[in-house]
Every structure is written in structure tokens, then in C-alpha cells.
Amino acid sequence: MEQIRYRRQVMFALCFFLLIPMAPRAAQALEPGEVLIIANQQSPKGVALARYYATKRNIPDRNLLLLDLPVAEVCSRDAYDHRIAAPVRAFLKTVEPAWGIRCLVLTYGMPLKVAPADQDGAQTASALKEREAVLERLTGGRHETGGAGSPSALSEELADVRRRLHQQKIATDQWASVDSELAIVRALDAPVGGWVENPFYIGFRKRPASIAREDVLMVSRLDGPTAASVKRIIDDAVLVEKTGLSGTAYFDARWPADPSPATSAYRIYDRSIHQAARQVKGRMPVMVDDADTLFQPGQCPDAALYCGWYSLATYVDAFDWQPGAVGFHIASSECTTLKKENSQVWCKRMIEKGACATIGPVGEPYLQAFPMPEVFFGFLSEGVLSLAECYMVSLPYLSWKMVLIGDPLYRPF
């Protein structure tokens, strides 16, 4: 019990430290007046939902920005630059600092993904793939650089080449989520390709910031397969806050908890899932599955929280989602679409099945770009920070692939 109390005290201390430069009033949770709702005027349902959300959350009428865009999940880089980023930037410049906008909310009908500006990115990716194929032939498919039998100098050099190719692939990747790009819409000199380190991420708190904190916004999305599913998300969040989220927290690790130093990103994230379970324990019943298999259909009644992996773009219907449920699945393609009818990606299917908030990437993000489960669920279960703030302090990279779906003001505990 003392250990749990100590961990919570540390959480509150970190919360205070991180939010001082972020909020107009130090360490205070996100408020309705600090939220700007963005809707596509070509989507009447999206505009109606934007107004409905503003009413339910007492967000001022002035905090609504209507853009003129095609109704599609993918937009071009040019459309993003001139029809999304430019008007958002101009609006913020006009109203600040008086309004103190800290968070953007994109509504149903807004694009989900930004495509590369031209074919250069695709050509570069093709060239990188060819180089990797050559490297694969040279190494015979052996990626290990340690263990029994010391690697030769050539093997070490090839491993270094592989790492640099991986870094170059990230740096030249221009696909992004609209949401993640808008998080740094104020930063005019940010690179188009690759990711930008998030200065609010706890794991980077000792590093020099690559982007100014005042240039960063929280971004969330009220979106889903249908307008009705979005309205349900809004209603559930408001309703559950009155009583608090109840149910069971499910954490699906791949290996048993191991106190020894983690040797790979997979082990680091698996350990973080175990630590998230420990953070939540005491708030509600917790079930941890540390077998290699996923939770199976019928195994997760009354699901309130969830984090697990790995079933790529194939939702497993194991959960009976409680109203207000929050969770995310760690896999590479789980928010590539929210609208495609037969898609089984986790974000879409979780919303269809009743979840209130989730997180996922619009393309390959690489494992280290996912929010850290122990940070996200640890802060969320404390009930001090809003959903958007919990996401922001647990998210390593911006201008990249991740999307938060849910009411940014939601505090389920």
C-alpha cells in the first residue's frame, strides 16, 4: 500500500512539473474554453456533431472553426498545407493569447491522413527497400549483433548500415495523421518528413527540446464509422464522468513480468503493459494475460480499460465494453481507416463495439512511437488529467502517425 501511495505521489509531482509550461494556469486540467473544435463544412453531420459536442461540454460558440474540404479520409499534402494548416494557424494567431487555446478537436468528416507531397517519398522508400534487400542477402537474414560468438567487424558494420537505413526511412516518410501534424501547426520550420520529438513526453524530459513547448497543441478526434457512434462517444464520456468508470481492466502482455533489464523495444513495451496493470490495480479489478496468445472471444466481460498486442488489423471480439471504456491495441495499422465497411482494424472495431476512447496509427509508426502504457493509464487512473493530457505526456513523437479518438476533456476517474 505504501508503495502504491508513493507511486501516486510521484505521478502527481510529474503532473505538476509537466503542466506548468503547458497550461495558462499551472497544473490545471484542460478546460472547455481552451478547446477549439474544427469541422468540415462539407460534412453536415460533422458540423452538427461539432455543435452538439460544444453544447454538451459548454464550449463557447466562438470556439468552432469550419473548414472547406472534400469529405475523404486522405488529403494531399497541398490540401493539408493550404486548406487545413493555414486557416487553423491564422485563426489561432487572431484569437491568441486571449483565448488560450491548448487543444484542437477534429470532428467526423475531417480527413484522417496526409499523403506525401509528391512521388519523391515513394521513390526514396523504394530505393531504401532495394538496399535493405541487398543487405539481407549479404547478412543471410541474420540481424543479431550479440550473444554467443562475437560478431565480426563486417557484421558490426552491416548492423550499423541497417540502423542508418532505418533512420533514413523514418526521416523520408511523409505520410502522417492530420491530427499529429496539427499538433505542431504553430511550428513553421518543422520538417515535413519523419517525426518530431514531443517536448511534453515524460521520457524526453531531460533532453533539450527539439521544438518549443508553446508551439505544441493537444489534438483529439471525435470520429468513427458513423455519426451515431460519435454521438455515443460524446454522451458516454459526459455520463460516465458523473459516477466514474467501472468494470475490469484487461492487459494482454506477451511474456511474464521480468525484472531483468529489457533488451529490446518489444520487452520494454511488454514491461510497460505489466507496469500499467500495477498502476491501475486498486482502482478496479485487473486481469493480466502474459501468455503469447491474445484474449479470446468471451474472455473479457465488463471491459473498462484495455491495452495489449499483437493482432495486425484483425480485431479480436473478446470484449464486452463498458460505457466510457478506454483502450488501445499496439499494432501497426489500427487506425488506417475509420470508415471502410469491412475493415477489421482495432480502432474502428473498438468504436463500433462500444469503446469510448482509443489510440492508433494511420500507418507503420514503429513500436517506439506508441504511447507508453504505464504513463497513459497511470495518469488516466489518477483522475487529475484529461484524456488529451494523459495522451500528450505519454506520446513520444509528433508530426507522425498517431491518432487519439475520444473526448479530450474526458476524465473517467
Stockholm file with secondary structure:
# STOCKHOLM 1.0

chainA/1-413         MEQIRYRRQVMFALCFFLLIPMAPRAAQALEPGEVLIIANQQSPKGVALARYYATKRNIPDRNLLLLDLPVAEVCSRDAYDHRIAAPVRAFLKTVEPAWGIRCLVLTYGMPLKVAPADQDGAQTASALKEREAVLERLTGGRHETGGAGSPSALSEELADVRRRLHQQKIATDQWASVDSELAIVRALDAPVGGWVENPFYIGFRKRPASIAREDVLMVSRLDGPTAASVKRIIDDAVLVEKTGLSGTAYFDARWPADPSPATSAYRIYDRSIHQAARQVKGRMPVMVDDADTLFQPGQCPDAALYCGWYSLATYVDAFDWQPGAVGFHIASSECTTLKKENSQVWCKRMIEKGACATIGPVGEPYLQAFPMPEVFFGFLSEGVLSLAECYMVSLPYLSWKMVLIGDPLYRPF
#=GR chainA/1-413 SS CHHHHHHHHHHHHHHHHHHTTTSSSTTCCCCGGGEEEEEETTCHHHHHHHHHHHHHTTCCTTSEEEECCCSCSEECHHHIIIIIIHHHHHHHHHHTTTSCCCEEEEETTSCCEECCSSSHHHHHHHHHHHHHHHHHHHHTTCCCCSSSSCCCHHHHHHHHHHHHHHHHHHHHCCCEEHHHHHTTTTCTTCCSSSCEECTTCGGGTTSCCSSCGGGCCEEEEECCSSHHHHHHHHHHHHHHHHHCCCSEEEEECSSCCCCSCCCSHHHHHHHHHHHHHHHHBTTBCEEEECSSSCCCTTSEEEEEEEEECCCTTCCCCCEEEEEEEEEEECCTTTTSCSSCTTCCCHHHHHHHHTCSBEEEESSCCCGGGSCCHHHHHHHHHHTSSCHHHHHHHHCCEESSSEEEESCTTCCCC
#=GC SS_cons         CHHHHHHHHHHHHHHHHHHTTTSSSTTCCCCGGGEEEEEETTCHHHHHHHHHHHHHTTCCTTSEEEECCCSCSEECHHHIIIIIIHHHHHHHHHHTTTSCCCEEEEETTSCCEECCSSSHHHHHHHHHHHHHHHHHHHHTTCCCCSSSSCCCHHHHHHHHHHHHHHHHHHHHCCCEEHHHHHTTTTCTTCCSSSCEECTTCGGGTTSCCSSCGGGCCEEEEECCSSHHHHHHHHHHHHHHHHHCCCSEEEEECSSCCCCSCCCSHHHHHHHHHHHHHHHHBTTBCEEEECSSSCCCTTSEEEEEEEEECCCTTCCCCCEEEEEEEEEEECCTTTTSCSSCTTCCCHHHHHHHHTCSBEEEESSCCCGGGSCCHHHHHHHHHHTSSCHHHHHHHHCCEESSSEEEESCTTCCCC
//
